[in-house]
Amino acid sequence: MATIAPEARLGPVRQTYAGTETFPPIARAYTEVAQVVRETGLLQRTPLFYGAIGLGLLLAFGGCVTGFILFGDSWYQLFMAAALGLIFTQVAFLSHEAAHRQILASGPANDRLGRILANGIGGFSFSWWNAKHTRHHANPNRVGKDPDIELDTISFLEKDAESAGRLRALITRKQGWLFFPLLTLEGLNLHYLGIKHLVSRGEIKGRWLELGLIALRFALLLTPIFLFLPLGMAFAFIGVQLAVFGVMMGAAFAPNHKGMPIIAPDAKLDFFSKQVRTSRNIRGGWWATSLMGGLNYQVEHHLFPSMPRPHLAKAREIVMEQCRALDVPYTETSLIESYRLVIEYLNRVGLSARDPFDCHLVSRFRPS
């Protein structure tokens, strides 16, 4: 399938948002495709698949522990750190799927599994992730409603880039090129945001359970590292593990929506158009599915969040056929091309940040 470029692009001066006139609602589009998906049995659980994934991760973790013991006081330990980062990324994917009710039969069972995976193994808050991700799924790329395009270190909207102060502008103006280097800090950021959420005021279901699981996880992880490795090597081990985890997480989630149309706050779109037009699939078959935890089928995942990972490829054919029938753009590209689009998009947005070396008085009195 050839790459279909996003319809909404940044203009030379101002960023424009897609709205109802750009994407007119399509009646019954989702109802029809959902009926075919249900009749095909693609929403049925796949316990054998997830059991195999869990067993594989358990064996991989056992291999890391064995390698840690055998390498001893050696810089080869950094290979074990990188491997742990990859394992924790795969665990995070499973936690994401549990949050979407993809793995087990009941909601409470999925929530329990998700907490164990996210807090007890991944080290980030399941409740924080779930609340944030639910908002994203309801309104992907919609201004003011999607937390994934809210201002952080990176500005995803031109108006946010314009508000950058002198220090942040240093990053914002080159944020596309800096995006992947900054992802090395994303693992640390995920831990920080999760704990910040859990110690905040307000009612949080399972607060103390999640905090206890995170504390236990870090105790079991950090104790042998700092007990058996020299101090410098121990910190290097943790740094590599966090960097790999952050880069892999960001590299899996970034291609899905960044650079796709940004939806105006007041746009009235049908569910099918909203989800398909703001999502981007990644070609690559089984290896892309393994690398990205099924997020390479982002269009289908957004249309059917509870669909198990193994069924997404079959759903793709059904959704593509519906898009062809309704003349709705279906965006699919290679992984490398998606990264190019993300970098290009972020750099364009970043141009709105003022030059941090501009003198305020000079710019104020400079003739127009």
C-alpha distance (Angstrom), angle and dihedral (degrees) to the residues before:
residue distance angle dihedral
M1 . . .
A2 3.78 . .
T3 3.76 119.5 .
I4 3.80 113.0 -94.9
A5 3.78 110.3 -154.1
P6 3.82 118.6 -132.5
E7 3.79 113.2 -93.3
A8 3.80 96.2 -136.3
R9 3.80 114.5 66.4
L10 3.75 133.8 170.3
G11 3.77 113.2 -95.2
P12 3.78 122.0 -136.0
V13 3.79 93.1 -96.8
R14 3.78 113.5 12.9
Q15 3.79 133.4 28.5
T16 3.77 113.0 -121.1
Y17 3.79 127.1 -151.6
A18 3.79 124.9 -138.5
G19 3.80 114.1 -121.1
T20 3.76 144.4 171.8
E21 3.80 93.8 -67.0
T22 3.80 91.6 50.9
F23 3.80 93.4 47.4
P24 3.82 108.8 25.4
P25 3.84 113.1 -159.6
I26 3.80 116.8 -96.8
A27 3.78 113.2 -143.1
R28 3.82 117.9 -131.4
A29 3.82 93.4 -5.2
Y30 3.79 94.2 127.9
T31 3.80 95.3 38.0
E32 3.78 91.5 57.6
V33 3.79 97.1 47.3
A34 3.81 92.4 43.0
Q35 3.78 90.9 54.6
V36 3.81 91.4 54.3
V37 3.80 90.9 48.0
R38 3.81 92.6 51.3
E39 3.81 93.0 46.5
T40 3.81 89.8 50.7
G41 3.81 90.5 54.7
L42 3.79 95.5 -122.5
L43 3.81 93.5 138.2
Q44 3.81 93.4 61.0
R45 3.80 117.5 113.9
T46 3.82 120.6 -103.3
P47 3.83 105.3 -151.5
L48 3.81 94.7 166.0
F49 3.80 92.0 56.2
Y50 3.79 94.7 49.7
G51 3.79 90.8 42.0
A52 3.80 89.1 55.7
I53 3.81 91.4 47.6
G54 3.80 90.6 50.3
L55 3.79 92.3 48.6
G56 3.79 91.2 48.2
L57 3.81 91.9 52.1
L58 3.79 91.0 47.3
L59 3.81 90.5 53.4
A60 3.80 91.1 45.8
F61 3.79 91.0 51.6
G62 3.80 89.6 48.8
G63 3.80 88.6 52.5
C64 3.83 90.0 52.7
V65 3.79 91.4 51.4
T66 3.81 90.4 48.8
G67 3.80 91.4 48.3
F68 3.81 90.8 48.0
I69 3.81 90.3 55.0
L70 3.80 95.1 44.3
F71 3.81 97.1 46.1
G72 3.79 93.2 50.3
D73 3.82 115.2 167.6
S74 3.82 94.6 4.8
W75 3.80 136.0 117.2
Y76 3.80 86.5 -127.0
Q77 3.80 82.3 83.9
L78 3.81 87.0 83.3
F79 3.81 88.0 71.4
M80 3.80 87.5 57.9
A81 3.79 89.3 48.6
A82 3.81 91.1 53.2
A83 3.81 90.5 47.3
L84 3.81 90.1 52.0
G85 3.80 89.1 52.0
L86 3.81 89.7 54.7
I87 3.81 92.0 47.0
F88 3.80 92.9 49.6
T89 3.81 88.7 50.6
Q90 3.80 91.1 55.1
V91 3.81 89.7 47.0
A92 3.81 88.8 52.7
F93 3.82 89.3 53.2
L94 3.81 89.8 53.6
S95 3.80 90.6 48.3
H96 3.81 88.5 51.8
E97 3.79 89.9 52.2
A98 3.81 91.9 47.7
A99 3.80 89.0 52.6
H100 3.81 88.0 55.5
R101 3.85 91.8 50.1
Q102 3.80 91.9 -115.2
I103 3.80 100.1 130.4
L104 3.82 112.5 43.0
A105 3.79 131.4 33.9
S106 3.82 100.9 -113.6
G107 3.78 133.2 49.9
P108 3.82 96.4 -127.4
A109 3.82 91.4 49.6
N110 3.80 90.7 51.8
D111 3.80 90.4 48.4
R112 3.80 91.8 52.0
L113 3.79 91.0 48.6
G114 3.79 91.1 45.9
R115 3.81 92.2 53.1
I116 3.79 92.2 50.0
L117 3.81 92.0 48.6
A118 3.81 97.9 41.6
N119 3.80 102.3 36.7
G120 3.79 102.6 23.5
I121 3.82 98.5 42.1
G122 3.80 108.7 12.5
G123 3.81 95.6 40.3
F124 3.82 97.8 -135.3
S125 3.80 131.2 106.4
F126 3.80 116.1 -89.3
S127 3.82 93.1 -162.5
W128 3.81 92.3 50.6
W129 3.79 92.4 48.2
N130 3.80 93.5 44.7
A131 3.82 94.9 50.6
K132 3.80 92.7 46.8
H133 3.79 94.8 44.0
T134 3.82 93.6 47.5
R135 3.80 89.9 56.7
H136 3.79 89.6 49.6
H137 3.80 93.5 51.9
A138 3.80 92.2 49.8
N139 3.81 93.6 53.6
P140 3.82 113.4 13.3
N141 3.81 112.9 -167.6
R142 3.82 92.5 -5.9
V143 3.79 112.9 143.8
G144 3.79 112.5 -114.2
K145 3.81 95.0 9.0
D146 3.81 108.7 58.0
P147 3.83 109.6 76.6
D148 3.80 90.2 -162.3
I149 3.82 91.4 72.0
E150 3.80 96.0 42.4
L151 3.79 118.3 117.3
D152 3.79 115.5 -80.0
T153 3.80 128.3 139.4
I154 3.80 84.4 -50.1
S155 3.82 121.3 56.8
F156 3.80 112.5 -139.8
L157 3.80 95.2 177.8
E158 3.78 128.0 55.9
K159 3.80 93.2 -129.4
D160 3.80 89.7 57.5
A161 3.79 91.4 49.5
E162 3.79 90.0 52.0
S163 3.80 90.7 56.3
A164 3.80 93.3 55.0
G165 3.78 114.2 127.2
R166 3.78 121.7 -137.6
L167 3.81 95.5 -85.0
R168 3.82 96.6 44.5
A169 3.81 90.7 43.1
L170 3.81 88.9 64.7
I171 3.80 87.5 65.4
T172 3.80 98.9 32.6
R173 3.80 97.0 57.6
K174 3.83 90.5 56.9
Q175 3.78 97.5 27.0
G176 3.78 95.2 125.7
W177 3.79 92.6 59.8
L178 3.81 91.0 39.9
F179 3.80 95.1 48.3
F180 3.79 98.4 92.4
P181 3.81 95.5 40.1
L182 3.81 87.9 51.5
L183 3.80 89.7 53.3
T184 3.80 88.2 71.7
L185 3.82 84.7 75.0
E186 3.81 95.2 46.0
G187 3.81 94.0 88.7
L188 3.79 90.3 57.7
N189 3.80 89.5 44.5
L190 3.82 92.3 53.9
H191 3.80 91.0 53.2
Y192 3.81 91.4 46.9
L193 3.82 95.9 48.0
G194 3.79 92.2 47.6
I195 3.81 93.9 51.8
K196 3.80 91.1 42.6
H197 3.80 88.6 55.0
L198 3.80 93.7 48.4
V199 3.83 94.8 50.7
S200 3.81 93.7 44.6
R201 3.78 123.9 105.1
G202 3.77 121.8 -94.9
E203 3.76 134.1 60.7
I204 3.80 115.1 -51.0
K205 3.76 118.2 177.3
G206 3.79 111.3 -128.5
R207 3.81 93.4 5.5
W208 3.82 96.9 151.3
L209 3.78 93.6 40.4
E210 3.79 90.8 54.1
L211 3.81 93.4 45.4
G212 3.80 89.9 48.6
L213 3.80 92.5 50.2
I214 3.80 92.0 48.6
A215 3.82 91.9 48.4
L216 3.82 91.1 48.8
R217 3.79 91.2 47.6
F218 3.79 94.2 52.5
A219 3.79 91.9 44.6
L220 3.81 92.0 53.4
L221 3.80 92.2 44.1
L222 3.79 101.9 42.5
T223 3.81 101.1 37.5
P224 3.83 97.8 68.9
I225 3.81 91.9 38.5
F226 3.81 94.4 55.7
L227 3.79 93.2 33.7
F228 3.81 98.4 54.5
L229 3.82 103.8 25.8
P230 3.81 129.6 66.5
L231 3.80 111.9 -99.7
G232 3.80 96.0 -107.1
M233 3.79 92.9 46.3
A234 3.80 90.6 47.5
F235 3.80 92.0 55.1
A236 3.82 90.1 45.5
F237 3.82 89.1 51.4
I238 3.81 91.7 53.0
G239 3.81 91.5 44.0
V240 3.80 93.7 53.0
Q241 3.79 92.8 45.0
L242 3.83 92.2 51.0
A243 3.81 92.9 43.8
V244 3.81 94.0 51.5
F245 3.80 91.2 45.1
G246 3.81 92.3 50.3
V247 3.79 95.7 45.7
M248 3.80 93.4 47.1
M249 3.80 92.9 48.0
G250 3.78 93.2 47.4
A251 3.79 93.3 43.2
A252 3.82 89.8 54.1
F253 3.81 98.0 46.0
A254 3.82 102.3 34.3
P255 3.85 99.1 69.0
N256 3.80 93.1 54.8
H257 3.82 102.0 76.8
K258 3.81 111.1 -8.7
G259 3.79 109.9 113.9
M260 3.79 92.8 17.3
P261 3.83 121.1 116.0
I262 3.80 116.5 -59.7
I263 3.81 110.9 -137.0
A264 3.79 121.4 -135.7
P265 3.83 115.5 -116.6
D266 3.82 93.6 -116.8
A267 3.82 98.7 41.3
K268 3.80 116.0 128.2
L269 3.78 107.5 -147.6
D270 3.79 131.9 165.8
F271 3.80 116.7 -115.2
F272 3.80 95.6 -108.5
S273 3.81 96.0 51.0
K274 3.80 93.1 43.2
Q275 3.79 94.4 52.9
V276 3.81 99.4 38.7
R277 3.80 98.8 43.6
T278 3.80 94.9 49.4
S279 3.82 96.8 45.9
R280 3.78 132.4 79.8
N281 3.81 126.2 -158.0
I282 3.79 124.2 -148.0
R283 3.79 121.6 -138.2
G284 3.78 120.1 -136.6
G285 3.79 108.9 97.2
W286 3.79 119.1 -140.6
W287 3.81 97.0 -4.2
A288 3.82 92.4 53.7
T289 3.81 89.6 46.4
S290 3.80 90.6 52.0
L291 3.80 93.8 45.0
M292 3.81 94.8 46.8
G293 3.79 101.6 32.0
G294 3.80 92.7 -118.2
L295 3.81 93.4 -51.3
N296 3.80 88.6 117.9
Y297 3.82 85.0 79.4
Q298 3.78 91.2 59.0
V299 3.81 96.3 149.0
E300 3.79 92.6 55.7
H301 3.80 92.6 40.8
H302 3.79 90.8 56.1
L303 3.77 93.2 46.6
F304 3.83 93.1 46.2
P305 3.83 108.8 21.5
S306 3.82 93.6 173.3
M307 3.81 94.2 53.0
P308 3.84 111.9 117.5
R309 3.78 116.6 -115.9
P310 3.85 97.2 -110.2
H311 3.82 92.3 59.0
L312 3.80 98.2 52.4
A313 3.82 94.6 86.2
K314 3.81 91.6 56.7
A315 3.79 91.5 45.7
R316 3.81 88.4 54.0
E317 3.81 91.3 67.3
I318 3.81 91.6 51.1
V319 3.79 93.7 47.8
M320 3.80 93.1 46.0
E321 3.80 90.3 53.0
Q322 3.81 90.8 51.4
C323 3.80 90.8 48.7
R324 3.80 91.0 51.4
A325 3.79 90.9 49.6
L326 3.81 92.8 49.8
D327 3.82 96.4 36.8
V328 3.81 91.7 -120.8
P329 3.84 114.8 153.4
Y330 3.81 112.3 -111.4
T331 3.80 109.9 -161.6
E332 3.79 119.5 -150.6
T333 3.78 127.2 155.6
S334 3.78 143.2 154.6
L335 3.79 121.1 -78.8
I336 3.82 93.2 -113.0
E337 3.80 92.2 48.2
S338 3.80 90.7 49.7
Y339 3.80 90.2 54.6
R340 3.81 89.8 50.0
L341 3.80 89.8 52.5
V342 3.81 91.9 48.4
I343 3.81 92.6 50.1
E344 3.80 91.7 46.0
Y345 3.80 92.0 49.3
L346 3.80 94.9 48.3
N347 3.80 91.9 47.3
R348 3.79 91.1 51.9
V349 3.78 91.5 50.4
G350 3.80 90.0 45.5
L351 3.80 91.8 58.7
S352 3.80 87.5 74.2
A353 3.80 90.7 67.7
R354 3.78 112.0 97.9
D355 3.77 117.9 -112.0
P356 3.83 105.1 -91.9
F357 3.82 89.7 -144.7
D358 3.80 94.7 54.8
C359 3.77 113.2 113.6
H360 3.80 110.4 -123.3
L361 3.82 94.0 -142.0
V362 3.80 93.5 46.7
S363 3.81 92.2 50.6
R364 3.79 90.1 46.4
F365 3.80 96.1 54.7
R366 3.82 98.4 29.8
P367 3.85 110.3 121.0
S368 3.80 112.9 -109.1
